[in-house]
């Protein structure tokens, strides 16, 4: 693995739960809702629609919910209920095996169809989106499923890949994907690394969350600071420690 790939891999490695003496996880100073759907809606308000000219659906990373809710099993269970009801879609975003994006189904369909206006692939994409209302809980699809269950042809699969709703997983299977999300991934990578750098460069590699939220950001931080803080806390790249002065974020050495 070359140095660049190693750096990205290390930056995006969601850390495993450590022993209970280390206070990872939920920020407990009252910001953020208590139920999972409300948490999703809250986190999505931090997503910068204008940065992408309102062409992307609002994307939340699954582990960001862990920054608000300590019980990961409960979070996963409630997310599965939303997916089984056809209200929520989950995507493997490709830059890390543990990086799962969450998008409300209605928002996804609206943005995809808006992007298909006037394109010859629209009818095929529209048929595919109807299949996602069944509901769809898969992250990827085999060729056999798409041909025999969804009843698409090989040429129509090519259209779906061209439109960006499918990306190649391996020979004979495709990931469900978010069209034109490459810029989101780029900015997410840059922002995470920059915000982690701010924490690490602070005295003792720790900073109050409230102070970090008010920091002037560099050009590498395109998203709302709170979006990145929920990311690094949920991914356990920093410790979240309650203090009398507020929540303290401490950099975790990998």
N, C-alpha and C positions, 0 to 999 in steps of 0.2 A: 504494500500500500504506500503510495507516495505521500509526501508531507501534507499536501493540500487536502487530499482525501482523508487522511488521518485526522487533520484538524476539524474538518466538518463532522466526521464520525464522532469524535470526542465531544464536540459541542452539542450534538443532538442526541447523545446517549441518555435516555431517560433512566435515572438511577433507580436501583432496586431499593425497597424499603429497608432501612437500617434498623438497629435496635431501638427500643422505645425511649431510651435516654436522650436521643437526639430528636429535637422538636421540628420535624419536617411537616409540610402539609398545610392545612387550612389556616388562612389568615383570619384571626379571630377578633378583629377590632370593629366589627359591626358593618363593614362595607360588603354588600352582596346579599342576595336573597337566600332563603332556606330550602326551597324545593328545586328539583333538578331542572324542570322546564323554565322556571323563572331565572335560574342561574344561567342557563343558555341564553335567554333573552337579554339578560344583563350584560353578559360577555360580548354578545353580538353588537350591542350599542357601542362598544369600544372599537369595532372593526371600521377601518377608514374607507367607506364606500367611495368618497370623492377621489381618493388617491388612484382608484382604478376606473374613474369616470363612470361609476355606478354600473360597470359591466360584469362584476363578480357578485355572487351571492355572499352573504355574510358568513364567514368561516370562523369556527371556534375549534381549537385543538382539544381533544378529549381530556388530556391530562390537565388542562387549565381548570377544569371543574374540580380537580383534586386540591387546588389551592384554596377552595372555599369549603369543600366537604371532605372530611377526613376518611369517611367510610367509602373506600373505592368500590367494594362489592355492591353497596347500595347504589352508587353512581352508575356502575355498569348495568345493574339490573333495571334501573329506571330508564336508562338510555335504550336498552333493548326493547322495553315496552313501547317507547316512542317509535322505534324503528318498525316493530311488529304492527303498529297501528298505521304505518305508512306516513307518519308525520315527519320523520327524520331520516336522513341518509348519512352514511359514514363512508369515508374515502381513505385509502392508503395513499398518502401523499408522495411516497417514493424516496424522500431524502433520508428516511430512517425507518427501520422495521417497526418501531413503536410510535410512529407519527401518524395519528389518525385525525382527520378533519371531520367536523360535524357541520351539516347544513340542513336547514329546514327544507323539506321536499318542495313545498310551494314556491319558495324563493329560488331554489335550484331550477325548477322548470321554467319559471318566469324569465330568469336571466338567460338560460339556454335558448329558449324560443325567441327572445328579443335579439340574440346574436345570430339567429338563423333567418331573420327576415330577409326575403329576397334571394335566398340561396337555394340551389337545386336539391340540397340535402334535407331541407326542412321537413318534408313529408315523412321521410324515413326516421328522422330524429323524433318527430312528434309521436310516431308509432312506438318508438323505443321508450319514450317517457311515459307512455300509457302503461307499459309493462312494470314500471317502477312504482305504480300505485297499487300493486297487487296484494300486499306490499312487497318491497324488495329489501331483504336483509343481507344479501350477498355483497361482498367487497369486489368479487371478480366473477367472471362467467367463462365457462368452457365453450368451445366451438360447438360441441354437441348440443348444449343447452340453447345457444342462440339460434342454431339452425332448426332443431327439432321441437323445442318448446316455445321459443319466441317466434319461430317461423320467418326468420330473415335469411336472405341469400348471401352468398360470399361477397357479391358486389355491394350489397347493402351494409355488410359488416365493414367493408372498406370505407363507405360513406360515414359510418358512425365514428370510425377512427379519425377520419379527415375532419369531422366536426368537433372532435375533442371530447366526446362523451365516453369514449373508450380509449384506453392506451394499452399497448402490448405488455402483457405480463411475461409470457414465455410462448413457445410454439404451441398454438392451439388454445390460448386463453388470454383474456383481457381484463384489466382493472376498470371498474367504473371510475370516471374521472370528471374533473371540473374544467371545462374549456378555458383556455387562456389564464390558467392559474400559475404559470411559471414565474410571473413577476411577483406574485404573492410569496412564493417559496423563496425567491431571491431576497426580498425585503425582510422576510421572517428570519432567515439565516443571518443577514447583516445585523438586524436589530438585536437578536438574542446575543450575539457575540459582543456587540457594543455595550449592552446593558450589563452583561456579566463582567465586562471589563471595568465598568464604572464601580461596581461593587468591589471587585478585586483590588482596584487602585485606591479605595478608601482606606483610612487608617484602620489597621488590624483586619483589613478585608471585610469590613462590615459597615452597614449604613442603615439608618432608620428608614423604613418604607416610606413614610410621609415625606422625608427629605429627598429620597430618590425620585418620588413622583413629581417633585418640583424642580428637579435638575434641568438645566438647559441641555438639550440634546444635540448630537452631531448630525451631519447629513446622512449618517448610516441608520439613524432611527427614524423610520417613516411612520410607524404606528404610534398609537397612544401609549404612553409609558406604562399605564396600568395594564394594557394588553400584554406587554412583555413581562411585567412583574408576575402576573398570574401564570405566565408560561414558565418562568424560571423557578417559581415556588412549586408549581404542580409537577414539574419534571424533576424536582428535588436536586436542582443544581445549586440552590442556596438553602441554608437552614432558615426557618421562620421562627423567631424566638420572641415570645411576649415579654415586654419589659414595662416598667412604670412610665417610660417615655413613649411607649407605643411599640409596634412590631419592629424588631430588629432583623435585618437580613444579613446573613453571614455566608461568604463564599465557601463552597465545598471543594476541596481539592480532589481531583479525579484520580 
